[in-house]
């Protein structure tokens, strides 16, 4: 049976939900527990007593410090794309998501693809489903008017189309739903 969690001392529900999510996810719990000696004093700086925080911001602050600590210890190579790899901590490897953002110039049809690495997937939430939010991430956005694109081939501002696509995810996918 799982316990009730931490006692809410006022504006602390974020500090209750995040550790519960971490410790109910076996691979994250293992990473944290196996590296306890490196991390025992590093998580407390994420806590700002008496302040209201968003659970996602709190999670990122908790992850930021262990990633720095774990990067000093054992790190692993992570294959990101064809011919591209990076060194990361076990925590980063467990939660990495790679996103391709493609911009297509509407004048010369030149494609510019940028690979972005994140520890979470940020989606716009419009009261629908997670599947719909992911489809909306992939929808084309027209870049026109004041939002035109500087084409490397045309060497000028042009109309363009931009869209994103999820290239790879790690074994865990942390999703932030923006309201």
Buried (B, 14 or more C-beta within 10 A) or exposed (E): EEEEEEEEEEEBBBBBBBBBEBEEBEBBEEBBEEBEEBBEEBBEEBEEEEEEBEBBEBBBBBBBBBBEBBBEEEBEEBEBEEEEEBEBBBBBBBBBBBBBEBBBBBBEEBEBEEEEBEBBBBBEBEEEEEEEBBEBBEEEEEBEEEEBBEBEEBEEBBBBBBBBEBBBBBEBEBBBEEE
